[in-house]
């Protein structure tokens, strides 16, 4: 374990089941520039609305905080977060930006991937571990742009896919109220359409956030902007 602490900021790097985990304080950020030994530089700054420190799971090729409500996370070669419907195949090495939400919450962002390769994409993610997660993914199939949703329970997924206008960015959102989670999408961040309602199998100790992927390409840069989060009190 490596611990580096300075005035008003700290971060910890440690191995976690073969992944690089970066813990940052509320007023610290990871620049994401790998030094070749699995470590990252840190600098002041944060995402304004987040209720808790964030972590990075699985090393991004690049990670930058762009402003107090936007970030860039680049997935490297052959990165994916995918489980087959039968549960016989899974891959979970896509870089993830995650934080701990309130019991009920509303979280959204404008997602703008650079679609250079088939299946490049960026997503909002609900995450417990590699076998239990849910996503709403903005993805390039090679012939068109789609939204894909997955809810994974003990490795087994059910997937659904939706055609969308051929825009290069989209607003995505996840809300939780009680036991029900809702994925939503919007072209302008004002008028929202419900994509899916579901009950998540392992809500205890969940994290939410983003992930980027490039299963067939060398990289995929994804900008996550207009990031908005609020806890919902009942």
C-alpha positions, 0 to 999 in steps of 0.5 A, spaced: 500 500 500 502 506 498 499 512 502 501 519 500 498 525 504 498 532 504 495 539 506 487 538 504 488 532 500 490 525 500 490 518 496 491 511 497 493 506 491 492 499 493 491 492 489 484 490 489 483 483 486 488 485 480 485 492 479 487 499 480 483 502 486 484 510 487 481 513 493 480 520 493 478 525 498 472 530 497 477 535 495 482 531 491 482 528 484 486 523 479 489 526 473 489 519 471 496 519 468 499 512 469 506 512 471 507 505 468 507 502 475 499 503 476 499 509 480 496 516 478 498 523 480 493 527 484 491 534 484 486 539 487 479 539 484 472 535 485 466 534 482 461 539 485 455 535 486 458 528 489 456 526 496 462 522 497 469 521 495 470 517 488 474 511 486 477 509 480 476 501 478 480 498 473 485 503 470 483 508 465 488 510 459 486 517 461 482 520 466 481 528 467 477 532 471 475 538 466 471 542 471 467 542 477 461 538 473 465 534 468 470 529 467 474 525 461 475 518 462 478 514 456 478 506 456 484 503 453 484 497 448 479 491 449 475 494 455 468 492 456 463 490 461 459 485 459 455 478 461 452 473 457 445 472 458 446 465 460 452 467 465 457 463 461 461 469 459 463 475 462 468 481 462 469 487 466 475 490 465 472 497 463 474 503 467 469 505 472 468 512 476 464 510 482 462 513 488 457 512 494 450 515 493 444 516 498 439 511 499 434 515 494 438 519 489 437 522 482 444 522 478 445 524 471 450 527 465 451 528 458 455 523 455 459 524 449 463 518 446 468 519 441 465 513 436 472 511 432 470 503 433 465 498 433 462 498 440 465 504 443 461 507 448 460 510 455 455 509 460 451 510 467 453 505 472 450 502 478 455 497 481 456 492 487 461 487 484 463 484 477 457 479 478 452 484 480 451 491 476 446 495 472 448 500 466 445 504 461 450 505 455 450 509 449 454 505 444 456 505 437 454 498 433 458 500 427 452 501 423 448 506 428 448 508 435 443 505 440 442 505 448 443 498 451 441 497 458 443 491 462 441 488 469 446 483 472 444 478 477 449 473 479 453 473 473 446 472 469 444 478 465 437 481 461 439 486 456 435 490 452 436 495 446 433 501 443 434 505 437 436 513 438 437 519 433 444 519 430 446 524 435 453 524 438 451 525 445 446 524 449 443 525 457 443 519 461 440 519 468 438 514 474 434 515 479 432 510 485 426 511 490 425 505 495 426 499 491 425 501 484 431 504 480 429 508 473 434 509 467 432 515 463 434 518 457 434 525 454 436 529 447 436 536 451 437 534 458 430 537 459 425 532 456 426 525 459 423 519 457 423 512 461 427 507 458 427 502 464 424 500 471 427 495 475 429 492 482 436 491 483 438 485 487 444 487 491 442 494 493 447 494 500 453 498 499 452 499 492 456 505 488 454 509 482 457 513 476 460 512 469 464 507 465 467 507 458 469 501 453 472 500 447 471 492 446 474 492 439 478 498 438 484 501 441 481 506 445 475 510 446 475 517 449 468 519 453 466 526 456 461 526 462 459 533 462 453 537 466 454 532 471 448 533 476 447 529 483 442 530 489 440 525 494 432 525 495 429 525 502 422 522 504 
